[in-house]
């Protein structure tokens, strides 16, 4: 059986659930913002973990061979129902988070991806360093809050790419805002805003052609990102995703092999890699170890759900043999 840890709003999971249903392969989807409605029991010694959901009881130790750690939510998230006090909500979230983390103790289970490795590979510095080590070309980069370092980057390159070092998602008044990558033509005027936190500054790779490369095990799905108008693809194509096209495109064999190797070296099964092609060179920008892909499946017809489902079933069956 395949265990899916996600949230009920994740339509990406729906694609895979449909594939599992068509293949009649057993699965259990836990939408973790509603996880407090479950009945769970973990017993030791001789570890056993049982989950009961709507009258269905599953022994995770005996029945589950693969876990898709997609995008778990948090209890009481995305609900208008009356909640306990904020302190109580945080306590409940901590307890359920600890229980989900404990599932990594269940033997003979393969994870896509291991949550600890997912978290580890969120580090942009670690991402770039690994890419450099295995042979990718990477942009000249400074992560700094020092004004002299920033001024030096502008003196060297004229304009500079700026991006967040960690999660670019900011929550203000319970609304999420995204910090996108931008190209700066001159240094920031406000020294205080520079010094308050480290920021990534990189040489601009312009002009460029963007690629999103989705890797699932040994399978690679590269797509070229191109504008559907005369304005071209913006520095961060996510700012105008509805105005660009995603066209399946083969990569040079060496670059495709590097993408496979990168995901493997990172200890991942799945990864979404962003590359740019400039002056005939492919340059690694970053990887999202748990990246979105539903918008590539539909309407662009990239068969990621089929491949991801096949990989999960393979991992599940391999665990059965153990």
C-alpha positions, 0 to 999 in steps of 0.5 A: 500500500502507498501512503500519501501525506498531503492536504485536501487542496493539493490537486497534484495529488488528485492526478496520482490518486486517479492513476492509482485507482485505474491501476487498482493499487491500494493507497491511503491518502491522509489530508493532514490539516484534518489529521486530528479527526483520525484515530491513531495508535503507535505501540512499542516494543515491537513497533506497530502503527495503526491509523483508523479513518472513517471506519477503515483501519490500516496497519502502517508497519505491515501494509505500507511499502512507500510514502509520498510525502507531498505537502502535508498541511497543519491541523485547523489550517484552511478552515472557518470552523471555530478553533481553540486558542492559538496556544492550543492550536500550536500545541496540537500541531506540534504533537501531530507533527511529531507523530508524522515525523515518527513514521520514519521509524517504520522499517522497510518503507521508501519515501518520496522524498525523505522529509529530512532530505527534503528539508536539507535540500531546501538550502539554496547554498547547499543546492548550488554547492552540490551542482558545482561539485558534480559538474554543473555550471552555476552563476557567480553568487554572493549571499550577503548583507554587506553593502560592499559585497553588493556594490562589488557585484554591481561593479562586476556585472552592471545589473544583479539578480536578487532572490530570497535565501530561504522560503520566499513565502511571506504570510501577512494577516493570514494572506500569503505573498510570494517574494519573486526573483528580480533583476536590479539595475542599481544597488538598493538605496536603503542600507537598513533593508540590505543589512537586516538579512542575508540575500542571494545576489547573482550575475544575470544570465541574460539573455536566457532560455528557461527550462523546468526539468522534472526528475523522477528516479531515472526518468527526466521530463525537460520542458522549455519555457517560452513566451506566447507574446513578443515581450519575452519570458520575464526574469522569474517566469512564475510572475506570468505563468499564464503568459508562457508556454511549456514545451517538452524539449530534449536536453543534451545527454550530458545535461540530462545525466547531470539532472539524474545524478543531482537528484540521486546525489541529493538522496531524493527520488523526485526533484524539480530543477530550474536551468537556463541556457545562455550563450550555448551553456546550460546553467543550474539555478536551483531545485525544488525537492517537492516542486509543483508539476500539476500545471505541466500535466494539464494542460501541457500534457507532460505525463508526470503523474503516470511516471510518478505513480509507476515509481511509487508502485515500484517502491511499494513492491520492492518493500514487499520483497524485503 
